[in-house]
Amino acid sequence: MSVYGLFQRALMPFVDGERAHELTIATLKAGLIPPVTPVRDPRIHVKLWDLDFSNPVGMAAGFDKNAEVPDALLKLGFGFAEVGTLTPRPQPGNPRPRIFRDPAARAVVNRLGFNNEGHEAALARLKARAGRGGIVGVNVGANKDADDRMADYVTGIRTFAAFASYFTVNISSPNTPGLRDLQARDALDDLLARVMAAREETVAGAGHRVPVLLKIAPDVTDEGLADIAEVALARKIDGLIVSNTTLERNDVSAELAAEAGGLSGRPLFHRSTVILARMRRLVGPELPIVGVGGIASGADAFAKIAAGADLVQLYTGFVYEGPGLATAICRDLLALMERSGLSSLADLKGRDTEIWADKTP
């Protein structure tokens, strides 16, 4: 465990999880966490959708919900950062407390419920950083009380097209009642038809086609995965993010298991990697996939890419390991590649897809 991790573990019994997160955002905004020397090595460079990722390690959505610190995250060595989930109107989310930690299991359960300041506030911040460079994705969602949730996703595409490096359509949070129903075949087909049409409408204003990715849950059945894969390919989306948090409660304390919400962190790694590999097998080698769930080391990132990911994202690992994690992962990833005789991530991608896909989630 890092020094930061030991410090965090000592403080966790005394500081509420959400309060600790708010303090971290405030510290990043104030510039009190110094930037790191990024790892620059062509072996871990990734090019997708005409975007150049200096490394494959990104910050997942949920950390920077309101687009307050994307540049600070990039300065910590992340190859990209994803802001949101953003809904058209501000919403408070679910009642507090709503973040619960299990340091021994390196796990978190959250039931935040898309708490965010809405499109207008985030748009102002993204406009202010225009021209700074760096890959910043925008994760869009729907208001809990929306009359037409699909329309909220369309609004997100139209609102942020000029400022998003890519979009993530988040239909996989377990904390908005009924949201995961949008993963069902017919609903998903309708949603993606509307989202992709909206993306095409923005091409002139954005100056290019902003890639659209779909983020799915790790609790989808094999039949559901097949439906998602078929619709995703038919609607020609640009990529998938696998996966969001899980409703399963394996390898955590009884106290954490009793809390409602989505589980993330180390206990999610196995399930999410199996689902990633199964999805890779379904969609073939070309469609980009971002692997998420339980990543906290170079070995974790190595395994996700071997299972079929092009890029990886993390959040809970950052909670426990701190601001040096992205660069540590990149260094360890390079060391593992050298040990395996690999000269690029392309040589690693999908190497173990069949092994992972045949495991029990």
C-alpha positions as CSV (number, residue, x, y, z in Angstrom):
1,M,0.0,0.0,0.0
2,S,1.2,3.5,-0.8
3,V,1.9,6.2,1.8
4,Y,-1.2,7.9,0.6
5,G,-3.1,4.7,1.0
6,L,-2.0,4.3,4.6
7,F,-2.9,7.9,5.3
8,Q,-6.3,7.4,3.8
9,R,-7.0,4.2,5.7
10,A,-6.2,5.9,9.0
11,L,-8.5,8.8,8.2
12,M,-11.4,6.8,6.8
13,P,-13.1,5.9,10.1
14,F,-13.4,9.7,10.9
15,V,-14.3,11.3,7.5
16,D,-17.5,10.5,5.6
17,G,-16.8,9.1,2.1
18,E,-18.6,11.9,0.3
19,R,-16.9,14.6,2.4
20,A,-13.5,13.1,1.7
21,H,-14.3,13.3,-2.0
22,E,-15.4,16.9,-1.8
23,L,-12.2,17.7,-0.1
24,T,-10.2,16.0,-2.8
25,I,-12.0,18.0,-5.5
26,A,-11.4,21.2,-3.6
27,T,-7.7,20.4,-3.2
28,L,-7.3,19.7,-6.9
29,K,-9.1,22.9,-7.8
30,A,-6.8,24.9,-5.6
31,G,-3.7,23.3,-7.2
32,L,-2.5,21.9,-3.9
33,I,-1.8,18.4,-5.4
34,P,1.3,18.9,-7.5
35,P,1.4,17.5,-11.0
36,V,3.4,14.4,-11.8
37,T,5.9,13.7,-14.5
38,P,3.8,11.8,-17.1
39,V,5.0,8.5,-18.5
40,R,5.7,9.0,-22.2
41,D,6.4,5.8,-24.1
42,P,5.2,4.9,-27.6
43,R,4.6,1.3,-26.4
44,I,1.6,2.4,-24.4
45,H,0.3,5.1,-26.8
46,V,-3.2,4.4,-28.1
47,K,-4.9,6.0,-31.1
48,L,-8.7,5.7,-31.4
49,W,-11.3,7.8,-33.1
50,D,-8.5,10.2,-34.3
51,L,-7.7,10.9,-30.7
52,D,-4.1,10.4,-29.4
53,F,-4.1,8.8,-25.9
54,S,-0.6,9.3,-24.4
55,N,-1.4,6.3,-22.2
56,P,-4.4,4.0,-21.8
57,V,-5.3,4.9,-18.2
58,G,-8.3,7.2,-17.7
59,M,-10.3,8.6,-14.8
60,A,-13.8,7.2,-14.9
61,A,-16.9,9.2,-14.7
62,G,-18.3,9.8,-11.2
63,F,-15.1,11.4,-9.8
64,D,-15.5,14.8,-11.5
65,K,-19.2,14.9,-11.8
66,N,-19.4,18.6,-12.6
67,A,-16.4,19.1,-14.9
68,E,-14.5,21.0,-12.2
69,V,-11.0,19.4,-12.4
70,P,-10.4,17.6,-15.7
71,D,-7.1,19.4,-16.3
72,A,-5.9,18.7,-12.8
73,L,-6.5,15.0,-13.4
74,L,-4.7,15.1,-16.7
75,K,-1.7,16.6,-14.9
76,L,-1.7,13.6,-12.6
77,G,-0.7,11.4,-15.5
78,F,-4.0,10.2,-16.7
79,G,-4.2,9.7,-20.5
80,F,-7.8,11.0,-20.4
81,A,-10.5,12.1,-18.0
82,E,-14.3,11.6,-18.2
83,V,-16.6,14.1,-16.5
84,G,-20.2,13.5,-15.4
85,T,-22.6,11.9,-15.3
86,L,-24.4,15.1,-16.4
87,T,-28.1,15.6,-16.5
88,P,-30.0,18.5,-18.2
89,R,-31.3,19.9,-14.9
90,P,-29.4,20.0,-11.6
91,Q,-30.4,17.3,-9.2
92,P,-29.4,16.5,-5.6
93,G,-29.3,12.8,-6.0
94,N,-30.2,10.4,-3.2
95,P,-30.2,11.2,0.6
96,R,-26.9,11.2,2.4
97,P,-25.0,9.2,3.6
98,R,-24.6,7.5,0.2
99,I,-20.9,6.5,-0.1
100,F,-19.7,3.6,2.0
101,R,-16.1,2.2,2.1
102,D,-14.5,-1.1,3.0
103,P,-10.8,-0.5,3.1
104,A,-9.9,-4.1,3.8
105,A,-11.7,-5.2,0.6
106,R,-10.6,-2.0,-1.3
107,A,-14.3,-1.5,-2.1
108,V,-16.9,1.2,-2.2
109,V,-20.7,1.1,-2.4
110,N,-22.4,4.3,-3.7
111,R,-26.0,5.2,-4.2
112,L,-25.4,8.8,-5.3
113,G,-28.1,8.9,-7.9
114,F,-26.6,11.2,-10.6
115,N,-26.1,14.2,-8.2
116,N,-24.8,17.0,-10.3
117,E,-25.2,20.7,-11.1
118,G,-26.7,20.2,-14.5
119,H,-25.7,21.0,-18.1
120,E,-25.4,24.7,-17.8
121,A,-22.8,24.7,-15.0
122,A,-20.7,22.1,-16.6
123,L,-20.9,23.7,-20.1
124,A,-19.6,26.9,-18.7
125,R,-16.5,25.1,-17.3
126,L,-15.8,23.1,-20.4
127,K,-16.1,26.3,-22.5
128,A,-13.6,28.0,-20.2
129,R,-11.0,25.2,-20.8
130,A,-11.5,25.1,-24.6
131,G,-8.1,25.1,-26.4
132,R,-6.2,23.5,-23.6
133,G,-5.9,20.1,-25.2
134,G,-6.1,16.8,-23.5
135,I,-8.8,14.2,-23.9
136,V,-11.9,14.9,-21.9
137,G,-15.0,12.8,-22.3
138,V,-18.5,13.8,-21.3
139,N,-20.8,11.2,-19.7
140,V,-24.4,12.0,-20.2
141,G,-27.5,10.8,-18.3
142,A,-31.1,11.5,-17.6
143,N,-32.9,13.3,-14.8
144,K,-34.6,11.0,-12.4
145,D,-38.0,12.7,-13.0
146,A,-37.7,13.2,-16.7
147,D,-40.8,12.6,-18.7
148,D,-38.7,11.4,-21.6
149,R,-35.4,10.0,-20.5
150,M,-34.2,9.3,-24.0
151,A,-34.7,13.0,-24.8
152,D,-32.3,13.9,-22.0
153,Y,-29.5,11.9,-23.6
154,V,-30.2,13.7,-26.9
155,T,-30.0,17.0,-25.1
156,G,-26.6,16.0,-23.7
157,I,-25.2,15.2,-27.1
158,R,-26.4,18.5,-28.5
159,T,-25.2,20.6,-25.6
160,F,-21.7,19.3,-25.3
161,A,-20.8,18.3,-28.9
162,A,-18.4,21.2,-29.4
163,F,-16.5,20.5,-26.2
164,A,-16.4,16.7,-25.7
165,S,-13.6,14.6,-26.9
166,Y,-16.1,11.7,-26.8
167,F,-19.5,11.0,-25.3
168,T,-20.5,8.2,-22.9
169,V,-24.2,7.3,-22.8
170,N,-24.7,6.0,-19.3
171,I,-27.6,3.7,-19.0
172,S,-26.1,1.4,-16.4
173,S,-26.1,3.1,-13.0
174,P,-28.1,1.1,-10.5
175,N,-29.0,4.2,-8.5
176,T,-31.6,5.7,-10.8
177,P,-34.8,3.5,-10.7
178,G,-35.5,2.0,-14.1
179,L,-32.4,3.3,-15.8
180,R,-31.0,-0.1,-16.5
181,D,-34.2,-1.0,-18.4
182,L,-32.7,1.1,-21.2
183,Q,-30.3,-1.8,-21.8
184,A,-33.2,-4.0,-23.0
185,R,-33.0,-4.6,-26.7
186,D,-35.9,-2.5,-28.1
187,A,-35.4,0.4,-25.7
188,L,-31.6,0.4,-26.4
189,D,-32.2,0.4,-30.2
190,D,-34.6,3.3,-29.9
191,L,-32.2,5.2,-27.6
192,L,-29.1,4.7,-29.8
193,A,-31.1,5.6,-32.9
194,R,-32.0,8.9,-31.4
195,V,-28.5,9.5,-29.9
196,M,-26.7,8.8,-33.1
197,A,-29.0,10.9,-35.1
198,A,-28.4,13.8,-32.7
199,R,-24.6,13.3,-33.0
200,E,-24.9,13.6,-36.8
201,E,-26.9,16.8,-36.4
202,T,-23.9,18.3,-34.4
203,V,-21.2,17.5,-36.9
204,A,-21.2,20.9,-38.5
205,G,-21.0,22.8,-35.2
206,A,-18.5,20.5,-33.6
207,G,-16.3,20.3,-36.7
208,H,-16.1,16.5,-36.5
209,R,-18.1,13.4,-35.4
210,V,-17.7,13.1,-31.7
211,P,-17.4,9.4,-30.8
212,V,-20.3,7.9,-28.9
213,L,-19.7,5.1,-26.4
214,L,-22.2,3.1,-24.4
215,K,-21.6,2.2,-20.8
216,I,-23.1,-1.1,-19.6
217,A,-23.6,-2.9,-16.4
218,P,-21.7,-6.0,-15.2
219,D,-24.9,-7.7,-14.2
220,V,-26.2,-8.3,-17.7
221,T,-27.1,-11.8,-18.7
222,D,-25.4,-13.6,-21.6
223,E,-28.6,-13.1,-23.6
224,G,-28.6,-9.4,-22.7
225,L,-25.0,-9.0,-23.7
226,A,-25.8,-10.6,-27.1
227,D,-28.7,-8.1,-27.6
228,I,-26.5,-5.1,-26.6
229,A,-23.7,-6.3,-28.9
230,E,-26.1,-6.7,-31.8
231,V,-27.8,-3.3,-31.4
232,A,-24.4,-1.5,-30.8
233,L,-23.0,-2.9,-34.0
234,A,-26.2,-2.2,-36.0
235,R,-26.4,1.4,-34.8
236,K,-22.6,1.8,-35.4
237,I,-21.7,3.3,-32.1
238,D,-18.1,4.0,-31.6
239,G,-17.3,2.0,-28.6
240,L,-18.4,0.4,-25.3
241,I,-17.4,0.9,-21.7
242,V,-17.5,-2.3,-19.6
243,S,-18.6,-1.9,-16.9
244,N,-20.4,0.2,-14.3
245,T,-20.8,-0.9,-10.7
246,T,-22.5,-4.1,-9.7
247,L,-25.4,-5.1,-7.4
248,E,-23.5,-8.3,-6.4
249,R,-21.9,-8.4,-3.0
250,N,-18.9,-10.7,-3.1
251,D,-15.8,-10.5,-0.9
252,V,-16.9,-7.5,1.2
253,S,-17.8,-7.0,4.8
254,A,-21.3,-7.7,6.1
255,E,-21.7,-4.0,6.8
256,L,-20.9,-2.9,3.3
257,A,-23.0,-5.8,1.8
258,A,-26.0,-4.4,3.6
259,E,-25.8,-1.0,1.9
260,A,-27.9,-0.5,-1.2
261,G,-26.2,0.8,-4.3
262,G,-23.5,-0.1,-6.8
263,L,-20.3,-1.9,-5.6
264,S,-16.9,-0.9,-7.1
265,G,-13.3,-1.6,-6.4
266,R,-11.4,-4.8,-6.1
267,P,-14.4,-7.2,-5.7
268,L,-15.7,-6.0,-9.1
269,F,-12.5,-6.8,-11.0
270,H,-13.2,-10.4,-11.8
271,R,-16.9,-10.0,-12.8
272,S,-16.3,-6.9,-14.9
273,T,-13.3,-8.6,-16.7
274,V,-15.3,-11.7,-17.5
275,I,-18.1,-9.5,-18.9
276,L,-15.6,-7.5,-20.9
277,A,-14.1,-10.6,-22.5
278,R,-17.6,-11.9,-23.4
279,M,-18.5,-8.7,-25.0
280,R,-15.2,-8.6,-26.9
281,R,-16.0,-12.1,-28.2
282,L,-19.5,-10.9,-29.3
283,V,-18.4,-7.7,-31.1
284,G,-15.2,-8.9,-32.6
285,P,-11.7,-7.3,-32.5
286,E,-12.4,-3.9,-34.0
287,L,-15.0,-2.1,-31.9
288,P,-13.1,-0.2,-29.1
289,I,-13.9,-1.2,-25.5
290,V,-12.9,0.6,-22.4
291,G,-12.4,-1.7,-19.5
292,V,-13.4,-0.5,-16.0
293,G,-13.8,-2.2,-12.7
294,G,-11.3,-2.9,-9.9
295,I,-8.2,-1.5,-11.5
296,A,-5.6,-0.4,-9.0
297,S,-2.3,-1.7,-10.4
298,G,-0.4,-2.3,-13.6
299,A,-1.2,-6.0,-13.4
300,D,-4.9,-5.1,-13.3
301,A,-4.6,-2.9,-16.4
302,F,-2.5,-5.6,-18.1
303,A,-5.2,-8.2,-17.5
304,K,-8.0,-5.9,-18.7
305,I,-6.2,-5.3,-22.0
306,A,-5.4,-8.9,-22.4
307,A,-9.1,-9.7,-21.9
308,G,-9.9,-7.3,-24.8
309,A,-9.8,-3.7,-23.7
310,D,-8.3,-0.9,-25.7
311,L,-8.3,1.5,-22.8
312,V,-8.9,1.3,-19.1
313,Q,-10.5,3.5,-16.5
314,L,-10.5,3.6,-12.7
315,Y,-12.0,5.6,-9.8
316,T,-12.1,3.5,-6.6
317,G,-8.4,2.6,-6.9
318,F,-7.7,6.3,-6.8
319,V,-9.6,6.6,-3.5
320,Y,-7.3,4.1,-1.9
321,E,-4.0,4.6,-3.7
322,G,-3.9,8.4,-4.4
323,P,-2.7,10.8,-7.0
324,G,0.3,8.8,-8.1
325,L,-1.7,5.9,-9.3
326,A,-2.0,6.6,-13.0
327,T,1.8,7.0,-13.5
328,A,2.5,3.9,-11.3
329,I,0.1,1.8,-13.4
330,C,1.8,3.0,-16.6
331,R,5.3,2.2,-15.3
332,D,4.2,-1.2,-14.1
333,L,2.3,-1.9,-17.3
334,L,5.5,-1.2,-19.3
335,A,7.5,-3.5,-17.0
336,L,5.0,-6.3,-17.5
337,M,5.0,-5.8,-21.3
338,E,8.8,-6.0,-21.3
339,R,8.7,-9.2,-19.2
340,S,6.2,-10.7,-21.7
341,G,8.2,-9.6,-24.8
342,L,5.4,-7.2,-26.0
343,S,6.3,-4.2,-28.0
344,S,2.9,-2.5,-28.0
345,L,-0.5,-2.7,-26.4
346,A,-1.9,-3.9,-29.7
347,D,0.2,-7.1,-29.1
348,L,-1.5,-7.6,-25.8
349,K,-5.1,-6.7,-26.6
350,G,-7.3,-9.7,-26.6
351,R,-4.6,-12.2,-25.9
352,D,-6.6,-13.8,-23.1
353,T,-10.1,-13.0,-24.3
354,E,-11.2,-16.7,-24.5
355,I,-9.6,-17.6,-21.1
356,W,-11.6,-14.8,-19.4
357,A,-14.8,-15.3,-21.3
358,D,-15.0,-18.9,-20.3
359,K,-14.8,-18.1,-16.5
360,T,-17.8,-17.8,-14.3
361,P,-18.5,-14.1,-13.5
